[in-house]
Amino acid sequence: MKLERIRPAVLRATFHAHELAALIAAVRYVAELAPADMPAESVTQLRQLLGDYDQQVRQLAPDLHPSSR
């Protein structure tokens, strides 16, 4: 993994596919099985991140996602 600061609040991340897959799997796990004491806003942010990720994946590989046609 490599992180670069582009601007003060903007980072660029470069991952191997398996690294990104592990992070996304962990986010999905937490978003679905969030502990009761986890703030609702945090769960909402994780779900938004997953939605954005899924949308980007559909754009990268439209042939694999019939719903993106």
DSSP file (Angstrom, degrees, kcal/mol; ACC not computed):
  #  RESIDUE AA STRUCTURE BP1 BP2  ACC     N-H-->O    O-->H-N    N-H-->O    O-->H-N    TCO  KAPPA ALPHA  PHI   PSI    X-CA   Y-CA   Z-CA
    1    1 A M              0   0    0      0, 0.0     2,-0.4     0, 0.0    14,-0.2   0.000 360.0 360.0 360.0 144.7    0.0    0.0    0.0
    2    2 A K  E     -A   14   0A   0     12,-2.2    12,-2.7     2,-0.0     2,-0.4  -0.999 360.0-164.8-136.1 133.7    1.1    3.5   -0.7
    3    3 A L  E     -A   13   0A   0     -2,-0.4     2,-0.4    10,-0.2    10,-0.2  -0.955   6.4-175.8-117.6 137.5   -0.4    6.8    0.5
    4    4 A E  E     -A   12   0A   0      8,-2.4     8,-2.9    -2,-0.4     2,-0.7  -0.993  24.3-131.2-130.5 138.7    0.3   10.2   -0.9
    5    5 A R  E     +A   11   0A   0     -2,-0.4     6,-0.2     6,-0.2     4,-0.0  -0.813  27.2 172.4 -88.9 119.1   -0.9   13.6    0.3
    6    6 A I  E    S-     0   0A   0      4,-2.5    -1,-0.2    -2,-0.7     5,-0.2   0.867  72.0 -10.0 -90.5 -46.6   -2.3   15.5   -2.7
    7    7 A R  E >  S-A   10   0A   0      3,-1.6     3,-1.7     0, 0.0    -1,-0.4  -0.873  90.1 -83.0-141.7 171.5   -3.8   18.4   -0.7
    8    8 A P  T 3  S+     0   0    0      0, 0.0     3,-0.0     0, 0.0    -2,-0.0   0.838 130.4  24.5 -51.2 -37.8   -4.3   18.9    3.0
    9    9 A A  T 3  S+     0   0    0     -4,-0.0     2,-0.5     1,-0.0    -4,-0.0   0.194 111.5  82.2-113.4  16.8   -7.6   16.9    3.1
   10   10 A V  E <   -A    7   0A   0     -3,-1.7    -4,-2.5     2,-0.0    -3,-1.6  -0.982  52.2-179.4-127.8 124.7   -7.0   14.8    0.0
   11   11 A L  E     -A    5   0A   0     -2,-0.5     2,-0.5    -6,-0.2    -6,-0.2  -0.894  18.0-145.7-117.8 150.3   -5.0   11.5   -0.1
   12   12 A R  E     -A    4   0A   0     -8,-2.9    -8,-2.4    -2,-0.3     2,-0.4  -0.975  17.7-163.7-112.7 129.1   -4.3    9.2   -2.9
   13   13 A A  E     -A    3   0A   0     -2,-0.5     2,-0.5   -10,-0.2   -10,-0.2  -0.934   7.0-164.9-115.4 135.0   -4.1    5.5   -2.0
   14   14 A T  E     +A    2   0A   0    -12,-2.7   -12,-2.2    -2,-0.4     2,-0.3  -0.984  18.9 174.3-119.1 124.1   -2.5    2.8   -4.2
   15   15 A F        -     0   0    0     -2,-0.5     2,-0.3   -14,-0.2    -2,-0.0  -0.885  35.4-118.8-126.1 154.4   -3.3   -0.8   -3.3
   16   16 A H    >>  -     0   0    0     -2,-0.3     4,-2.1     1,-0.1     3,-0.7  -0.651  44.4-108.7 -77.0 152.6   -2.8   -4.3   -4.6
   17   17 A A  H 3> S+     0   0    0     -2,-0.3     4,-2.6     1,-0.3     5,-0.2   0.876 119.2  52.9 -54.6 -41.1   -6.2   -5.9   -5.3
   18   18 A H  H 3> S+     0   0    0      2,-0.2     4,-1.8     1,-0.2    -1,-0.3   0.835 107.5  52.1 -67.8 -30.7   -5.9   -8.2   -2.3
   19   19 A E  H <> S+     0   0    0     -3,-0.7     4,-2.0     2,-0.2    -1,-0.2   0.933 112.4  44.3 -68.6 -45.6   -5.1   -5.3    0.1
   20   20 A L  H  X S+     0   0    0     -4,-2.1     4,-2.8     1,-0.2     5,-0.2   0.904 111.2  54.8 -65.2 -40.1   -8.2   -3.4   -1.1
   21   21 A A  H  X S+     0   0    0     -4,-2.6     4,-2.4    -5,-0.2    -1,-0.2   0.899 107.8  49.9 -60.0 -40.8  -10.3   -6.6   -1.0
   22   22 A A  H  X S+     0   0    0     -4,-1.8     4,-2.0     2,-0.2    -1,-0.2   0.912 112.2  47.1 -65.2 -42.7   -9.3   -7.1    2.7
   23   23 A L  H  X S+     0   0    0     -4,-2.0     4,-2.3     2,-0.2    -2,-0.2   0.929 113.5  47.3 -64.8 -45.0  -10.2   -3.5    3.6
   24   24 A I  H  X S+     0   0    0     -4,-2.8     4,-2.7     1,-0.2    -2,-0.2   0.892 110.1  53.3 -65.4 -39.2  -13.5   -3.6    1.9
   25   25 A A  H  X S+     0   0    0     -4,-2.4     4,-2.3    -5,-0.2    -1,-0.2   0.910 110.0  48.3 -61.1 -41.5  -14.4   -7.0    3.4
   26   26 A A  H  X S+     0   0    0     -4,-2.0     4,-2.4     2,-0.2    -2,-0.2   0.901 111.3  49.8 -65.8 -40.7  -13.7   -5.6    6.9
   27   27 A V  H  X S+     0   0    0     -4,-2.3     4,-2.9     2,-0.2     5,-0.2   0.922 111.0  49.3 -64.1 -43.7  -15.8   -2.5    6.2
   28   28 A R  H  X S+     0   0    0     -4,-2.7     4,-2.1     2,-0.2     5,-0.2   0.917 110.7  51.1 -61.0 -42.4  -18.7   -4.7    5.0
   29   29 A Y  H  X S+     0   0    0     -4,-2.3     4,-2.5     1,-0.2    -2,-0.2   0.939 114.2  42.3 -60.1 -48.9  -18.4   -6.8    8.1
   30   30 A V  H  < S+     0   0    0     -4,-2.4     4,-0.2     1,-0.2    -2,-0.2   0.903 112.9  53.0 -67.5 -40.9  -18.5   -3.8   10.5
   31   31 A A  H  < S+     0   0    0     -4,-2.9     3,-0.3     1,-0.2    -1,-0.2   0.857 117.1  38.6 -63.7 -34.2  -21.3   -2.1    8.5
   32   32 A E  H  < S+     0   0    0     -4,-2.1    -2,-0.2    -5,-0.2    -1,-0.2   0.836 128.6  30.2 -84.4 -34.6  -23.5   -5.2    8.7
   33   33 A L  S  < S+     0   0    0     -4,-2.5    -1,-0.2    -5,-0.2    -2,-0.2  -0.171  81.3 167.5-119.6  39.4  -22.6   -6.3   12.2
   34   34 A A        -     0   0    0     -3,-0.3    -3,-0.1    -4,-0.2    -4,-0.1  -0.251  41.2-109.1 -58.4 136.0  -21.9   -3.0   13.9
   35   35 A P    >   -     0   0    0      0, 0.0     3,-2.0     0, 0.0    -1,-0.1  -0.305  27.2-114.0 -61.9 151.8  -21.7   -3.2   17.7
   36   36 A A  T 3  S+     0   0    0      1,-0.3     4,-0.1    -3,-0.1    -2,-0.1   0.795 115.5  55.6 -59.3 -29.7  -24.6   -1.5   19.5
   37   37 A D  T 3  S+     0   0    0      2,-0.1    -1,-0.3     3,-0.0    -3,-0.0   0.428  81.0 108.5 -87.6   3.7  -22.3    1.2   20.9
   38   38 A M  S <  S-     0   0    0     -3,-2.0     5,-0.1     1,-0.1    -4,-0.0  -0.669  82.2-106.5 -79.5 130.0  -21.0    2.2   17.5
   39   39 A P    >>  -     0   0    0      0, 0.0     4,-1.6     0, 0.0     3,-0.6  -0.271  18.6-131.0 -58.1 137.9  -22.4    5.7   16.6
   40   40 A A  H 3> S+     0   0    0      1,-0.3     4,-2.5     2,-0.2     5,-0.2   0.843 107.6  59.9 -58.0 -35.5  -25.1    5.5   13.9
   41   41 A E  H 3> S+     0   0    0      1,-0.2     4,-2.2     2,-0.2    -1,-0.3   0.874 103.2  51.3 -62.1 -37.3  -23.3    8.3   12.0
   42   42 A S  H <> S+     0   0    0     -3,-0.6     4,-2.2     2,-0.2    -1,-0.2   0.907 110.1  48.2 -66.4 -41.6  -20.2    6.0   11.7
   43   43 A V  H  X S+     0   0    0     -4,-1.6     4,-2.5     2,-0.2    -2,-0.2   0.914 111.0  51.5 -64.4 -42.6  -22.3    3.2   10.4
   44   44 A T  H  X S+     0   0    0     -4,-2.5     4,-2.2     1,-0.2    -2,-0.2   0.906 109.3  50.2 -60.3 -42.9  -23.9    5.5    7.9
   45   45 A Q  H  X S+     0   0    0     -4,-2.2     4,-2.4     2,-0.2    -1,-0.2   0.896 110.3  49.9 -63.7 -40.8  -20.5    6.7    6.7
   46   46 A L  H  X S+     0   0    0     -4,-2.2     4,-2.3     2,-0.2    -2,-0.2   0.918 110.9  49.1 -63.8 -42.8  -19.3    3.2    6.2
   47   47 A R  H  X S+     0   0    0     -4,-2.5     4,-2.2     2,-0.2    -2,-0.2   0.873 111.0  50.4 -65.6 -36.2  -22.4    2.3    4.2
   48   48 A Q  H  X S+     0   0    0     -4,-2.2     4,-2.5     2,-0.2    -1,-0.2   0.911 109.3  51.5 -65.8 -42.5  -21.9    5.4    2.0
   49   49 A L  H  X S+     0   0    0     -4,-2.4     4,-2.5     1,-0.2    -2,-0.2   0.910 110.4  48.9 -60.3 -42.6  -18.3    4.4    1.5
   50   50 A L  H  X S+     0   0    0     -4,-2.3     4,-2.9     2,-0.2    -1,-0.2   0.890 110.0  51.5 -65.1 -39.5  -19.4    1.0    0.4
   51   51 A G  H  X S+     0   0    0     -4,-2.2     4,-2.1     2,-0.2    -2,-0.2   0.919 111.6  46.9 -62.5 -43.4  -22.0    2.4   -2.0
   52   52 A D  H  X S+     0   0    0     -4,-2.5     4,-2.2     2,-0.2    -2,-0.2   0.909 113.0  49.7 -63.9 -42.4  -19.4    4.7   -3.6
   53   53 A Y  H  X S+     0   0    0     -4,-2.5     4,-2.4     2,-0.2    -2,-0.2   0.941 110.3  49.4 -61.3 -48.3  -17.0    1.7   -3.8
   54   54 A D  H  X S+     0   0    0     -4,-2.9     4,-2.2     1,-0.2    -1,-0.2   0.884 110.1  51.7 -60.6 -39.3  -19.6   -0.5   -5.5
   55   55 A Q  H  X S+     0   0    0     -4,-2.1     4,-1.7     1,-0.2    -1,-0.2   0.919 110.2  48.5 -63.3 -43.5  -20.5    2.2   -8.0
   56   56 A Q  H  X S+     0   0    0     -4,-2.2     4,-1.8     1,-0.2    -2,-0.2   0.888 109.5  52.4 -64.9 -38.8  -16.8    2.7   -8.9
   57   57 A V  H  X S+     0   0    0     -4,-2.4     4,-2.1     1,-0.2    -1,-0.2   0.912 107.0  52.9 -63.5 -41.9  -16.4   -1.1   -9.4
   58   58 A R  H  < S+     0   0    0     -4,-2.2    -1,-0.2     1,-0.2    -2,-0.2   0.877 109.6  49.3 -60.5 -36.7  -19.4   -1.2  -11.7
   59   59 A Q  H  < S+     0   0    0     -4,-1.7    -1,-0.2     1,-0.2    -2,-0.2   0.832 110.8  50.0 -71.9 -32.2  -17.8    1.5  -13.8
   60   60 A L  H  < S+     0   0    0     -4,-1.8    -2,-0.2     1,-0.2    -1,-0.2   0.855 127.4  21.3 -72.4 -35.1  -14.5   -0.3  -13.9
   61   61 A A    ><  +     0   0    0     -4,-2.1     3,-1.6    -5,-0.1     4,-0.5  -0.535  65.7 162.2-135.6  67.4  -16.0   -3.6  -15.0
   62   62 A P  G >  S+     0   0    0      0, 0.0     3,-0.9     0, 0.0     6,-0.3   0.785  74.7  64.0 -62.2 -26.3  -19.4   -3.0  -16.6
   63   63 A D  G 3  S+     0   0    0      1,-0.2    -5,-0.1    -3,-0.1    -2,-0.0   0.750 101.8  50.9 -67.6 -22.1  -19.4   -6.4  -18.3
   64   64 A L  G <  S+     0   0    0     -3,-1.6    -1,-0.2     1,-0.2    -6,-0.1   0.567 108.5  55.2 -89.2  -9.6  -19.4   -8.1  -14.8
   65   65 A H    X   -     0   0    0     -3,-0.9     3,-2.2    -4,-0.5    -1,-0.2  -0.818  60.3-174.2-129.2  90.7  -22.4   -6.1  -13.6
   66   66 A P  G >  S+     0   0    0      0, 0.0     3,-1.5     0, 0.0    -1,-0.1   0.786  83.1  66.5 -55.3 -29.0  -25.5   -6.3  -15.8
   67   67 A S  G 3  S+     0   0    0      1,-0.3    -9,-0.0     2,-0.1    -2,-0.0   0.679  91.9  62.4 -68.9 -15.2  -27.2   -3.7  -13.7
   68   68 A S  G <         0   0    0     -3,-2.2    -1,-0.3    -6,-0.3    -5,-0.1   0.459 360.0 360.0 -89.2  -0.3  -24.8   -1.0  -14.8
   69   69 A R    <         0   0    0     -3,-1.5    -1,-0.2    -4,-0.2    -2,-0.1   0.456 360.0 360.0 -84.6 360.0  -25.8   -1.3  -18.5
